[in-house]
Amino acid sequence: MASGMESPRSPLSNSKKEGEVWPVWKLVLIALPQLSVQVLWGFIGPHSAPYMQHLGAGTVLATLNNIAGPITGFFTGPIVGATSDGLTSRFGRRRPVIVTGLVSLWIAGMLFSGAEHIFPLRQCGAAGPASILEGNATNATRLLSEAEPMPVPCTALFFAAPMYWVMDVTINILQTPHRALVADLASPHQQVPMQVVFVFMMSIGNFLAFSIMQIYEKPVDHMIELMLGICLLNTVCVAIQFSVAREIPLNKADGPKKNACSPVLDVVEAVRHSPCLLYQLAGVQCLVWIGNTAWNLYSAQWFEEAVFQGSEHAAKGTQEYNNYIEGNTAFSFGGQMKSVLQLISTLVIMAILLKTSIRPRLVYAPCIFIGTLVSILAAFAVGHSGVFAKICLTISIMPETGSFAIPFGLVATLNARAAAEGKMVSTALQMALLNCCVTVGQQICTMTLAIIESQMSLQKALPLVFMVAALAQGLGGVGALFLNDAPAVADSEEETSSDPESGSEAHTSTQEE
């Protein structure tokens, strides 16, 4: 099933009746699970490394374990997307994959967050958990733990670290079909607005995630309770989605026969036949997400340890402990304000795309440059100012808002037009490929920070990663200015005369090359 192949009936058209236009309110409810998935990402992202440290890992190893998300997402997303695009289940293409992801998330999430409850706590030795490895002068030992002794669940650390990878796989399985399901059911002129609705959902999800962090003084001490609530929220949102969504099963005759290697082959074919714009967006997304990852995964530690100079391992009642709690409180509040700005900026972007003729690249590039500026300020100007840090954290959401609203909307519009022309399209797969570039940026950021941490303390390393973020997003902003987002001219006068709304939707599409 390759993009660009001719077919009398595309997979996209199988998801709804011919000529059917879904009400926007139904499409919004179908997009609702993106909210709960974002609560999961918004909570687990900034707390994954601190949780590993809580279980006994050192700063470098705790950071390196974050490569789980980029690596698993890079491979899982496209394969799940290809599988979903060609699934011939009687329940539809998207919903069986979503159920699989949800059930597996419950299992992996509970095991990951409950690691310290499954395995008993014990003292790992006078040299600290580093004594688990022989000797204490090697780099490998320094990766595992700090020098000070502390009571930690040693077995829990080695159980939770790989389980984090498994959990990331399950989240990618769960989230991959959501955008594609909405794209399947939305009409061409609804594509970009609905992708912006996804960012709207994400902003609410982020606000809830940061609000959850304020329930307990130290969230890492209550991971299992918080994870239980998040899994329940995902279940409720998926149930609402399923009560509204309706899929017409894909007939086996609509596409070539599948075998075990088909998902991988579909990925290769999608890469080969994708429009030039997808490659341009891929490069920009990678650079933008180097910067976004610095804020999403490591800004909590930046607040707690660099700005407020606290320590997660400090004894309760000490100044370092109080600084840590104050930093976490400031971070969660800043995160809430960040979510509010994401909500407002999403509405502004939606209005610009729908009500003006401004090209999408001219909306996306300024969002990225704003992120460049705040990363520079975080690296050089914030210092120990909590207020300044909260302002920077709030504004740092702009590149992420643009990266989710505009690129995915452009891809959805391209595929909707291709489907109307009777071509085979791979909406979920192409969106997953675009998401792969996000994971590459995440990987680069995480590996860069781990290298920096091996040379200096965490407090000194964290501001430096924002210097890397500023450089990457600066390049990404320049790249966005050169995106080929010109209106599709292949539709010609025939589409203009037959569709009175074509003028309003033309500016959201791009010319396929």
Backbone torsions as a table, in degrees:
resi	resn	phi	psi	omega
1	MET	NA	92.2	-175.5
2	ALA	-106.0	145.3	177.4
3	SER	-65.2	135.8	178.0
4	GLY	98.7	-11.9	177.5
5	MET	-71.6	141.2	-179.9
6	GLU	-81.8	142.2	178.5
7	SER	-152.2	144.9	178.1
8	PRO	-64.1	-22.8	179.4
9	ARG	-148.4	122.6	-176.7
10	SER	-82.8	157.5	176.0
11	PRO	-58.4	-32.4	-178.7
12	LEU	-62.3	-40.9	-177.8
13	SER	-69.9	-18.5	179.1
14	ASN	-72.5	-13.5	-175.4
15	SER	-83.8	-12.3	178.8
16	LYS	-152.9	163.1	179.8
17	LYS	-69.8	151.1	-178.2
18	GLU	-57.0	126.3	177.5
19	GLY	79.1	-1.0	-178.2
20	GLU	-73.7	135.7	176.5
21	VAL	-118.3	118.1	-178.1
22	TRP	-77.9	140.1	174.3
23	PRO	-62.1	146.7	-177.7
24	VAL	-61.3	-37.1	-176.5
25	TRP	-64.6	-32.8	176.7
26	LYS	-70.6	-40.5	178.0
27	LEU	-63.1	-36.2	177.9
28	VAL	-64.1	-43.1	178.2
29	LEU	-65.5	-34.8	177.6
30	ILE	-67.4	-30.6	178.5
31	ALA	-82.0	-6.2	-174.1
32	LEU	-55.3	-38.3	-179.7
33	PRO	-59.8	-19.1	175.9
34	GLN	-62.8	-30.5	177.6
35	LEU	-62.1	-49.5	-176.5
36	SER	-71.2	-33.5	175.6
37	VAL	-64.5	-38.3	-180.0
38	GLN	-69.9	-32.1	173.1
39	VAL	-58.8	-42.1	179.3
40	LEU	-63.4	-51.0	179.4
41	TRP	-63.2	-43.5	-176.8
42	GLY	-63.1	-30.6	178.9
43	PHE	-86.2	-48.7	-172.9
44	ILE	-72.8	-29.6	-177.7
45	GLY	-56.7	-62.3	-178.3
46	PRO	-72.3	-11.1	-177.6
47	HIS	-107.6	-1.0	-178.9
48	SER	-66.4	-49.1	179.1
49	ALA	-66.6	-46.5	176.2
50	PRO	-59.1	-34.3	178.8
51	TYR	-67.6	-39.5	176.1
52	MET	-63.0	-40.1	176.5
53	GLN	-66.1	-37.6	177.2
54	HIS	-59.9	-33.6	179.2
55	LEU	-85.8	-4.1	174.0
56	GLY	119.9	-0.6	-179.8
57	ALA	-77.8	152.8	174.1
58	GLY	-81.2	173.7	-172.7
59	THR	-63.7	-41.3	-176.5
60	VAL	-69.2	-46.0	179.2
61	LEU	-64.8	-38.7	178.4
62	ALA	-62.4	-38.9	176.8
63	THR	-69.1	-44.8	-177.9
64	LEU	-61.9	-30.5	179.8
65	ASN	-65.4	-17.3	178.1
66	ASN	-72.0	-9.1	176.1
67	ILE	-70.5	-8.2	177.7
68	ALA	-55.5	-48.1	-177.9
69	GLY	-60.5	-53.3	179.7
70	PRO	-61.0	-42.2	-176.4
71	ILE	-69.0	-50.2	-178.7
72	THR	-66.3	-37.0	178.7
73	GLY	-66.9	-35.3	-178.8
74	PHE	-61.6	-40.8	-177.6
75	PHE	-92.5	-38.1	-175.0
76	THR	-69.8	-44.7	-175.6
77	GLY	-55.0	-56.1	-179.0
78	PRO	-63.2	-39.4	-179.0
79	ILE	-67.1	-42.7	176.9
80	VAL	-64.6	-40.8	178.3
81	GLY	-61.5	-44.1	178.9
82	ALA	-65.5	-41.3	178.3
83	THR	-62.2	-43.6	-179.1
84	SER	-65.7	-41.7	-178.9
85	ASP	-61.0	-32.1	-176.5
86	GLY	-107.0	8.9	-176.1
87	LEU	-70.7	132.9	-178.2
88	THR	-111.8	27.4	178.6
89	SER	-63.9	149.3	178.2
90	ARG	-69.5	-11.9	177.2
91	PHE	-91.4	-0.6	-179.4
92	GLY	110.0	-177.9	-178.2
93	ARG	-90.9	-33.9	-171.0
94	ARG	-95.4	-42.5	-171.0
95	ARG	-64.3	-39.3	176.7
96	PRO	-61.0	-35.7	178.7
97	VAL	-68.7	-40.6	179.5
98	ILE	-62.4	-43.7	178.7
99	VAL	-62.6	-42.5	178.0
100	THR	-59.3	-44.0	179.0
101	GLY	-65.0	-39.6	-177.9
102	LEU	-66.4	-46.1	-179.3
103	VAL	-63.7	-43.9	-179.6
104	SER	-68.3	-30.9	176.5
105	LEU	-63.8	-43.3	178.3
106	TRP	-55.9	-45.6	-176.9
107	ILE	-67.4	-53.8	-176.3
108	ALA	-67.3	-39.9	-178.5
109	GLY	-63.8	-42.4	179.4
110	MET	-68.5	-38.1	178.6
111	LEU	-68.0	-41.6	179.5
112	PHE	-64.2	-52.2	-175.5
113	SER	-72.9	-22.0	-179.1
114	GLY	-98.1	14.4	-175.6
115	ALA	-56.3	-44.1	-177.1
116	GLU	-74.0	-14.7	176.1
117	HIS	-91.1	-29.4	178.5
118	ILE	-71.3	-39.8	-178.8
119	PHE	-110.1	136.6	-175.6
120	PRO	-68.1	149.2	174.9
121	LEU	-73.2	145.1	174.8
122	ARG	-156.9	159.0	177.5
123	GLN	-80.4	128.8	-173.7
124	CYS	-91.2	10.6	177.2
125	GLY	117.9	161.9	-175.1
126	ALA	-65.1	-26.8	-179.9
127	ALA	-86.2	8.7	-177.4
128	GLY	83.5	-176.7	-179.0
129	PRO	-60.9	-15.9	178.4
130	ALA	-61.2	-21.8	179.8
131	SER	-69.2	-7.6	175.4
132	ILE	-61.6	-35.2	175.1
133	LEU	-95.0	148.2	-178.8
134	GLU	-69.9	135.4	-180.0
135	GLY	80.0	163.3	178.9
136	ASN	-136.0	18.7	-178.8
137	ALA	-113.2	-1.1	-177.2
138	THR	-89.0	159.9	177.0
139	ASN	-61.9	-35.9	-179.0
140	ALA	-60.7	-38.9	179.4
141	THR	-68.2	-40.4	179.8
142	ARG	-66.1	-28.8	176.5
143	LEU	-66.2	-32.3	-172.0
144	LEU	-78.1	-36.3	-175.1
145	SER	-162.7	165.9	172.9
146	GLU	-76.2	172.3	-175.5
147	ALA	-76.9	-29.7	-174.3
148	GLU	-72.9	141.7	177.1
149	PRO	-73.1	147.7	177.0
150	MET	-157.9	146.3	177.0
151	PRO	-74.5	120.0	-179.6
152	VAL	-139.8	156.2	174.3
153	PRO	-81.7	91.9	-172.9
154	CYS	-59.1	-47.4	-179.8
155	THR	-63.4	-36.5	179.9
156	ALA	-61.1	-36.7	178.7
157	LEU	-60.3	-47.9	-177.3
158	PHE	-73.6	-17.8	174.9
159	PHE	-84.9	-43.2	-175.2
160	ALA	-71.5	-35.5	-176.7
161	ALA	-59.8	-53.8	176.9
162	PRO	-69.4	-30.1	179.3
163	MET	-66.2	-27.5	174.6
164	TYR	-62.0	-38.1	176.8
165	TRP	-65.0	-44.2	179.7
166	VAL	-62.2	-42.0	-179.6
167	MET	-63.0	-38.7	177.6
168	ASP	-62.7	-36.9	176.3
169	VAL	-61.7	-45.3	-177.7
170	THR	-64.9	-37.0	178.9
171	ILE	-66.0	-40.1	178.8
172	ASN	-65.8	-36.3	176.0
173	ILE	-64.0	-41.5	-177.9
174	LEU	-67.4	-42.9	-169.9
175	GLN	-86.4	-25.6	-173.6
176	THR	-56.9	-43.6	-176.1
177	PRO	-78.2	-10.3	-172.8
178	HIS	-62.6	-52.1	179.5
179	ARG	-62.4	-40.8	-177.5
180	ALA	-65.6	-36.6	179.1
181	LEU	-62.6	-43.5	177.5
182	VAL	-66.8	-42.3	179.4
183	ALA	-62.6	-34.6	177.7
184	ASP	-61.5	-39.1	-170.9
185	LEU	-94.3	-20.8	-177.9
186	ALA	-79.4	148.1	174.9
187	SER	-77.2	165.6	-178.0
188	PRO	-54.0	-42.8	-177.5
189	HIS	-76.4	-8.1	176.3
190	GLN	-93.6	-7.1	-170.1
191	GLN	-63.6	-57.2	-178.3
192	VAL	-63.8	-46.2	177.0
193	PRO	-57.0	-38.3	-178.9
194	MET	-71.1	-32.6	175.2
195	GLN	-68.2	-32.1	174.7
196	VAL	-69.8	-34.2	175.2
197	VAL	-59.3	-35.7	176.8
198	PHE	-60.4	-41.2	177.8
199	VAL	-67.0	-35.5	175.1
200	PHE	-58.5	-46.3	178.1
201	MET	-62.0	-40.7	-179.0
202	MET	-64.4	-36.2	-179.6
203	SER	-66.2	-40.1	176.5
204	ILE	-66.1	-41.1	177.2
205	GLY	-60.6	-41.1	177.7
206	ASN	-63.5	-41.1	179.4
207	PHE	-61.2	-43.7	178.1
208	LEU	-63.6	-39.3	180.0
209	ALA	-62.2	-45.3	179.6
210	PHE	-70.1	-28.9	176.4
211	SER	-69.6	-37.9	177.7
212	ILE	-59.9	-34.4	-178.5
213	MET	-63.8	-19.0	-177.9
214	GLN	-91.0	-2.8	179.9
215	ILE	-66.9	-42.0	-179.2
216	TYR	-117.8	150.5	-179.6
217	GLU	-62.1	-43.2	176.4
218	LYS	-124.1	98.9	-176.5
219	PRO	-57.4	-33.2	-177.4
220	VAL	-66.2	-16.7	176.5
221	ASP	-82.0	-7.1	-175.3
222	HIS	-134.5	40.9	-175.4
223	MET	-63.1	-41.2	-174.2
224	ILE	-68.3	-37.8	177.8
225	GLU	-65.9	-42.9	-178.5
226	LEU	-69.2	-39.7	179.1
227	MET	-66.0	-36.6	177.5
228	LEU	-60.0	-46.0	178.7
229	GLY	-63.1	-39.4	-179.5
230	ILE	-67.6	-40.4	177.6
231	CYS	-64.8	-38.6	176.4
232	LEU	-63.2	-41.5	178.7
233	LEU	-61.5	-43.0	178.0
234	ASN	-62.0	-38.1	179.5
235	THR	-64.8	-43.3	179.5
236	VAL	-63.6	-44.5	-178.5
237	CYS	-64.9	-40.5	177.7
238	VAL	-65.8	-38.2	177.9
239	ALA	-61.5	-41.8	177.1
240	ILE	-64.2	-42.8	178.6
241	GLN	-58.7	-46.3	-178.0
242	PHE	-67.8	-27.5	179.5
243	SER	-71.4	-18.6	-177.8
244	VAL	-106.8	-43.1	-173.2
245	ALA	-66.4	144.7	175.5
246	ARG	-138.3	123.7	179.3
247	GLU	-116.9	139.0	170.1
248	ILE	-91.9	120.2	-176.0
249	PRO	-55.0	144.2	176.9
250	LEU	-77.0	124.6	177.9
251	ASN	-73.6	141.7	179.5
252	LYS	-61.1	-27.0	-178.8
253	ALA	-73.6	-13.1	-178.0
254	ASP	-76.8	-9.7	-178.5
255	GLY	-150.0	172.3	179.9
256	PRO	-68.2	158.9	178.7
257	LYS	-63.3	144.6	-176.0
258	LYS	-106.4	151.4	172.7
259	ASN	-136.6	-173.9	-174.7
260	ALA	-62.9	-27.6	-177.8
261	CYS	-91.7	-3.6	-174.7
262	SER	-57.5	-44.8	179.3
263	PRO	-57.0	-41.4	179.9
264	VAL	-67.5	-43.0	178.9
265	LEU	-64.4	-36.0	177.8
266	ASP	-63.6	-38.0	177.1
267	VAL	-60.4	-46.4	-179.6
268	VAL	-61.7	-44.3	-179.3
269	GLU	-65.9	-38.6	180.0
270	ALA	-64.6	-38.4	177.8
271	VAL	-64.7	-42.3	-177.5
272	ARG	-66.4	-38.5	-171.5
273	HIS	-104.0	6.6	-179.8
274	SER	-72.4	150.8	178.6
275	PRO	-66.9	158.7	-177.9
276	CYS	-58.2	-34.7	-179.0
277	LEU	-57.3	-35.1	-178.7
278	LEU	-62.2	-38.8	179.1
279	TYR	-69.1	-38.5	177.8
280	GLN	-63.5	-45.9	178.4
281	LEU	-62.3	-35.5	-178.7
282	ALA	-59.5	-46.4	-179.9
283	GLY	-64.4	-42.4	179.7
284	VAL	-65.5	-44.1	-179.7
285	GLN	-59.1	-41.3	-179.9
286	CYS	-59.7	-48.2	-178.9
287	LEU	-66.4	-42.8	-178.7
288	VAL	-62.1	-38.0	-175.4
289	TRP	-82.3	-8.0	166.3
290	ILE	-63.9	-44.7	178.6
291	GLY	-72.0	-43.3	180.0
292	ASN	-59.4	-37.3	-178.9
293	THR	-65.9	-37.4	177.9
294	ALA	-57.5	-38.8	-179.5
295	TRP	-80.9	-41.1	-174.5
296	ASN	-71.8	-37.7	-174.8
297	LEU	-98.8	-27.8	-169.2
298	TYR	-122.3	1.0	179.1
299	SER	-70.5	-28.1	176.6
300	ALA	-62.8	-48.1	177.5
301	GLN	-64.4	-34.2	178.1
302	TRP	-62.0	-44.7	177.4
303	PHE	-63.0	-50.5	-170.6
304	GLU	-71.4	-38.7	-171.3
305	GLU	-109.8	-30.5	-178.8
306	ALA	-95.3	-48.5	-177.5
307	VAL	-76.9	-49.6	-176.7
308	PHE	-96.4	-6.2	175.6
309	GLN	55.5	47.8	175.5
310	GLY	-103.3	-175.7	179.3
311	SER	-148.8	132.2	179.2
312	GLU	-67.0	-25.6	-177.4
313	HIS	-92.5	-1.2	-177.9
314	ALA	-67.7	148.4	179.6
315	ALA	-67.8	143.8	-178.3
316	LYS	-61.9	134.9	-179.3
317	GLY	97.4	-15.3	178.7
318	THR	-78.9	165.4	-180.0
319	GLN	-64.7	-38.8	179.0
320	GLU	-63.2	-39.9	178.1
321	TYR	-64.6	-45.8	179.1
322	ASN	-62.2	-38.7	176.6
323	ASN	-63.0	-39.4	179.5
324	TYR	-62.6	-46.4	179.8
325	ILE	-64.1	-41.1	178.4
326	GLU	-63.8	-39.3	178.1
327	GLY	-65.4	-40.6	178.9
328	ASN	-66.0	-38.2	178.2
329	THR	-65.7	-43.4	178.9
330	ALA	-64.3	-39.5	179.4
331	PHE	-63.8	-46.1	-178.3
332	SER	-65.8	-36.7	176.9
333	PHE	-67.6	-44.6	177.2
334	GLY	-60.4	-36.7	177.7
335	GLY	-64.9	-37.5	177.1
336	GLN	-64.1	-43.3	177.5
337	MET	-65.3	-35.3	175.6
338	LYS	-60.5	-40.5	179.4
339	SER	-68.1	-38.3	177.7
340	VAL	-63.1	-43.7	178.4
341	LEU	-65.1	-36.6	177.4
342	GLN	-61.6	-41.1	179.0
343	LEU	-62.9	-47.5	-178.6
344	ILE	-65.9	-46.1	-178.2
345	SER	-65.8	-31.3	176.3
346	THR	-63.1	-44.3	178.7
347	LEU	-64.4	-37.8	178.5
348	VAL	-65.2	-44.8	178.8
349	ILE	-61.9	-43.0	178.8
350	MET	-59.8	-44.2	-179.8
351	ALA	-63.7	-41.7	-179.9
352	ILE	-63.5	-44.5	-177.4
353	LEU	-68.0	-33.5	-175.5
354	LEU	-89.8	-33.2	-170.7
355	LYS	-104.8	-7.3	-179.4
356	THR	-128.6	172.2	177.2
357	SER	-100.6	13.5	179.4
358	ILE	-64.2	133.2	-179.2
359	ARG	-68.5	146.3	-179.7
360	PRO	-56.2	-36.6	-178.5
361	ARG	-64.5	-30.3	179.7
362	LEU	-78.6	-9.6	171.1
363	VAL	-93.0	-40.4	-176.3
364	TYR	-67.9	-46.3	-174.9
365	ALA	-59.1	-46.3	177.8
366	PRO	-61.0	-35.3	176.8
367	CYS	-59.2	-41.6	-179.0
368	ILE	-68.5	-42.4	-178.7
369	PHE	-65.2	-31.7	175.0
370	ILE	-62.2	-42.8	176.3
371	GLY	-61.6	-36.9	177.1
372	THR	-59.9	-44.5	-178.4
373	LEU	-62.7	-47.4	-176.5
374	VAL	-69.9	-28.4	176.1
375	SER	-68.1	-38.1	176.1
376	ILE	-63.5	-43.0	179.1
377	LEU	-64.1	-40.3	179.4
378	ALA	-64.5	-35.2	-177.8
379	ALA	-76.2	-36.2	-169.3
380	PHE	-117.4	-22.5	-168.5
381	ALA	-117.4	-24.9	-172.7
382	VAL	-67.5	-48.6	-178.1
383	GLY	61.2	-122.1	-179.8
384	HIS	-111.4	24.1	179.2
385	SER	-86.4	109.7	-179.7
386	GLY	-66.0	-37.8	-179.9
387	VAL	-65.1	-46.2	179.4
388	PHE	-62.0	-40.4	179.6
389	ALA	-62.9	-40.5	179.6
390	LYS	-66.7	-36.4	177.8
391	ILE	-64.5	-45.1	179.7
392	CYS	-63.6	-43.2	178.8
393	LEU	-60.8	-41.4	-179.5
394	THR	-60.9	-48.6	-175.2
395	ILE	-74.8	-20.2	-176.8
396	SER	-63.2	-10.5	-177.4
397	ILE	-75.4	-16.1	-172.2
398	MET	-58.9	-46.3	178.2
399	PRO	-63.0	-36.4	179.3
400	GLU	-66.6	-41.1	178.3
401	THR	-58.7	-47.8	179.1
402	GLY	-65.2	-37.4	-175.4
403	SER	-69.6	-24.9	178.3
404	PHE	-94.1	-31.3	-175.7
405	ALA	-79.0	-45.2	-168.8
406	ILE	-89.5	-53.4	-177.2
407	PRO	-59.8	-45.1	-178.8
408	PHE	-66.8	-33.5	177.0
409	GLY	-66.6	-38.7	178.0
410	LEU	-64.4	-42.5	178.4
411	VAL	-64.5	-42.2	179.6
412	ALA	-61.7	-40.1	179.7
413	THR	-66.9	-43.2	177.0
414	LEU	-56.2	-46.9	-176.8
415	ASN	-70.6	-34.8	177.5
416	ALA	-63.5	-40.5	178.2
417	ARG	-68.5	-40.1	178.6
418	ALA	-63.1	-39.9	178.9
419	ALA	-64.9	-38.2	179.1
420	ALA	-65.0	-25.1	177.9
421	GLU	-86.9	2.6	178.3
422	GLY	85.3	14.2	-179.9
423	LYS	-87.5	153.5	172.5
424	MET	-76.0	131.3	179.7
425	VAL	-125.7	157.8	-179.9
426	SER	-128.7	73.2	-173.8
427	THR	-60.7	-53.3	-178.3
428	ALA	-61.6	-39.3	-177.7
429	LEU	-67.3	-44.7	-179.2
430	GLN	-67.5	-36.5	175.5
431	MET	-66.7	-36.2	177.2
432	ALA	-67.1	-37.9	177.1
433	LEU	-64.3	-39.5	176.7
434	LEU	-64.0	-38.4	178.0
435	ASN	-67.8	-26.4	176.8
436	CYS	-59.7	-36.7	-179.6
437	CYS	-68.9	-28.8	172.7
438	VAL	-62.3	-43.4	-178.2
439	THR	-67.3	-31.6	176.7
440	VAL	-63.9	-44.0	176.7
441	GLY	-62.1	-39.8	177.3
442	GLN	-62.3	-41.7	-179.3
443	GLN	-63.7	-44.7	-179.8
444	ILE	-61.3	-44.4	-179.2
445	CYS	-63.1	-46.1	-177.8
446	THR	-64.6	-45.0	179.8
447	MET	-64.9	-38.3	178.9
448	THR	-63.1	-45.2	179.3
449	LEU	-64.4	-39.4	179.6
450	ALA	-62.3	-40.2	177.9
451	ILE	-64.4	-43.3	179.3
452	ILE	-64.1	-41.6	-179.2
453	GLU	-64.8	-27.4	178.9
454	SER	-70.5	-13.4	-177.6
455	GLN	-107.9	-13.8	-176.4
456	MET	-157.0	175.0	-178.5
457	SER	-70.4	161.9	179.4
458	LEU	-61.9	-38.4	-179.1
459	GLN	-60.5	-37.6	180.0
460	LYS	-82.8	-29.0	-175.7
461	ALA	-74.0	-36.5	-173.3
462	LEU	-62.6	-43.2	176.3
463	PRO	-62.9	-30.7	-179.3
464	LEU	-67.4	-32.6	-179.5
465	VAL	-68.1	-23.4	175.7
466	PHE	-74.1	-25.2	172.5
467	MET	-65.3	-42.3	176.8
468	VAL	-63.4	-41.6	179.4
469	ALA	-60.8	-42.5	-178.9
470	ALA	-64.1	-42.3	179.6
471	LEU	-63.6	-46.0	-177.8
472	ALA	-64.5	-44.8	-178.4
473	GLN	-71.4	-28.7	173.8
474	GLY	-61.9	-45.0	177.0
475	LEU	-65.6	-39.5	178.7
476	GLY	-63.3	-38.7	177.9
477	GLY	-63.2	-41.4	176.7
478	VAL	-63.2	-42.6	178.8
479	GLY	-62.3	-36.8	-179.7
480	ALA	-64.4	-31.9	179.4
481	LEU	-64.3	-22.2	-176.6
482	PHE	-105.1	13.5	176.7
483	LEU	-63.0	140.1	178.7
484	ASN	-87.1	78.9	-176.4
485	ASP	-108.4	28.9	179.5
486	ALA	-64.1	149.8	179.4
487	PRO	-59.9	148.0	179.0
488	ALA	-68.6	124.1	-179.8
489	VAL	-98.7	-9.1	-177.9
490	ALA	-70.1	-18.7	-178.3
491	ASP	-72.2	-24.1	173.4
492	SER	54.0	-163.9	-173.3
493	GLU	-72.9	-22.6	-177.9
494	GLU	-62.5	-44.3	-179.7
495	GLU	-69.1	-35.5	-178.3
496	THR	-64.2	-41.1	-178.6
497	SER	-76.9	-29.5	-176.7
498	SER	-88.0	-20.0	-177.0
499	ASP	-125.5	105.6	-178.3
500	PRO	-64.6	-17.3	-178.4
501	GLU	-95.2	2.5	-173.6
502	SER	-63.2	-32.3	-179.7
503	GLY	-66.4	-34.1	-178.0
504	SER	-75.9	-22.5	-178.3
505	GLU	-101.1	-9.7	-173.9
506	ALA	-63.2	-35.9	-175.4
507	HIS	-73.5	-7.2	178.7
508	THR	-97.6	1.0	179.8
509	SER	-110.0	171.4	-178.9
510	THR	-134.4	157.3	179.3
511	GLN	-78.1	125.8	-179.6
512	GLU	-80.8	127.0	-179.0
513	GLU	-111.9	NA	NA
